[in-house]
């Protein structure tokens, strides 16, 4: 199923979602209420099930009654049958190691506005949907259950306004086709909340599925916020407005899967990497407006996949859970290809952005970044060629006191035309001991370097100019009697990132006035 089909299906389900939020009287013309047939003061599973078996619409569970789920409730091959309570005051305790409710086959069935509470020995799902179309779980709270919801088959399930607290098992919501032809298509998760002080729960667990939309989720504590897994993993996953705080491991981990769009996600205080792609991830991912703060591992780790774009990230990772000196804001493995990071800011424990391959490999695999702020990192990027060229040419004038360092006494004048900026410098025709160093801040790459001066017949025709670049120092002797007001090329050179490169104009051995006016770096 294409991503376009997913969103078309989501649109088709919109009327279903709206109907689910209507008052009871508006949503259905009639309803039935289970009664305490054995007069023991508790409405048990058998008494609810007897009503579900014959229901055509809503089975209403008033909050004033006391309930006990001592056997699994089943809604099988029904159309439009809903189990509806009055919110958190309709409490459904699960007694023993059983599932609370199982929905299979049929169309448009639902569990709404109830609260499941786990009991001693509960080690199952509270709700399982194992087939059918457009079933829903809405406004349901799960407290101290082992798990909340499992989807194993079906098209268009809707989970909305789901709250999970204090779960004791291994996941909150699991979406994974049971094998063979069974899989989940076009699942929608809206307004999902999970909170736990434990470290075992993976709040959202995605396996074999085509199309999962997560729209607004707040998940705190436990093991992970979201994990995708399996031989193929899920396809077409879209998440928006997701907040994950204090997971013991990763905030989000796609071990496998393909075609992922993640927008407006915030991950804070993860015990491991903030956001990870595993080695079995196929590729096709866009991460926009990703904020990761205080990740104890890498900010983002990409171990596999291709065609992955990260746009405007704001990442801070301490790397405290990793071997010292290995942490990165974004780590990209050699196996990855066509990975780009654009705009934003990234800070890691040691590296800003770390690609584990060589310079040649990063060029061949097209692993690049552009306009990313990395200045607070010990190593901004490795290898240096990850950084693309700057947006514009760099020109340094002699009046730029922050980037021009003078040795000896130079005189600023405007006597002869052809100079750049407000004036130019001359050495007084002293012949030795003076220099002017022009130092840009560069991203790594190749640049053509130019110098400019105001020419005159009294100038030196053997002015020494050094270009300090990644490969060493190249020295040129230029004739400043000629080329008045012209940018004169000194050649194309490779520079490392930072301020290690420079142009040095000297007067040692010069046979006339030496002029220091301006230099220019044009990215190639």
C-alpha positions, 0 to 999 in steps of 0.5 A: 500500500502506497503512502498516498493510499494510507492518507486516502484511507485515513480521510475515509475513516474521518467520519468514523472517528467523528461519530465515535466522539458523539454523545451516546444518544447521537451515536446510536438509537438504542443500547442495552445494559447488562444486569446482575442476573445472579444478584451477587452485586457484581456484573461478571463477564458471563453477564456482559457476554450474554448481552454482547452475543445478541447486541446490534449496537451499544452495550452500555456499562454504567459507572454505578455498577461493579464489574469483574472480568473473570473471563475474556469478552469476545466480539466476533463477526459483529458489525457496529457493536460497541462496549461503552462506559462512562470514562474512568469511572467505569472500572473493569478489573481483569481477574486472573491471567486472561485477555480483557476483550477480543474483537475479531472479524466484522466491521466497526466494533469498538471499546469506548470510555472504560478503565481496565485495571490489572489484577494479580497474575494478569499477564495478557493484553487488555484488548486484542483486535485480531481481524476485521475492518475499522474497529476502534478503541477510544477514550480507554484507560489501562492501569496496571494491566500487563499490556494494553492493546495488541493488533494482529490483523485488520484494516483501518483500526483506530486507537484514540485518547488512550491512556496507559499507566503503570503497565507491568509487562513488555509493551503498551500497544503492539501492531504486528500481523500474525503471519501468513496473509495476516497483517495490519493495514492503515492503523491510526493512533491519536492522542496516546499517553503512557507513563511508567516508572519501570524499565521494561515497557516499550510503549509502541511496538510495530512489526508487520504492518502497512501504514501506521499513523501516530498523531500526538503521543506523550510517552514517559519512562520505561524502556523505549518510546517506539520500536519497529522490529521483525524480518521486514518491519513496518512500512509507511510509518508517519508520526507527528507531535510525539514527545518521549521522555526518560526512556531507559534505552533508545527513545525511538528505534527502527530496527527494520522497516521502510518509508518513514516520515517523522515530524515534530518529535522531542526526545529527552533524557534517553538512557541510550541513543535518542533516535536509531535506525538499525542495520536491517532498516531498508531506508526511505526516511525523513525526520523533520523538526527533531529535538533530542536533548541529553541523550546518554548515547548518540543523538541519532544513530543510523546503522543501515538504510538509504535515502535518509534525510534529517531536516533542522534537527536540534540535538544534544547528546552527552555520550555518557553511556558510551566509551569515552571519545566515541559519542556523536550527535549523529552517527552514520555507519559505512553501510548507509547511503544517500544520507543528508543532514540539513540546517539545525544544530548538532552536539555530541559527546565528542563528534558533531556528525560522525561517518564511520567510513573514509572520505572517499566512501562518504563521497561515493555513498553521498553522505553529506551535511549542509548548514548545520551548526557544529561549532560546540563539538570537539570534532565538528565532523568526521571525515571533514568532507561531510560538510558542504560548501558555504552558501556564499564566497568569503571575502576578508578585507584588511579592515577586518580585525577579527580575521586579519593578524598583522605583524609589524607596523603597517600603514592604512592609506587610500592614496591609489585607487583599485583597493577593496573596501575602505583602504589598503595597507602598505609596509613602508617599503621596509623589506623585511619583518612584516606580515598580514595573515588573513584567516577565514572560518571554513567548512571542509572542501576545495576553494579557489583563493584570490588576492587583490591589491592597489597596483603602482610602479613603486610596488614590489614585483616579487611579493611573497604570498603563502597559502596555508591549506590541508596539504601544507603551504604553497608560496607564490611570488606576485607582481604588485605593479600589475593587475590593479583592483583585480582579483588574482587567482592563486589556485585551488586548494583543499582546506579542512574545516575550521580556521586552520587555513589562511593566506599570509602576505609577507615583505621578506626580500621584497623589492618595493612597497608590499600591499595587503588589501583583501583575499577571497575564498570561492568554494568549488 
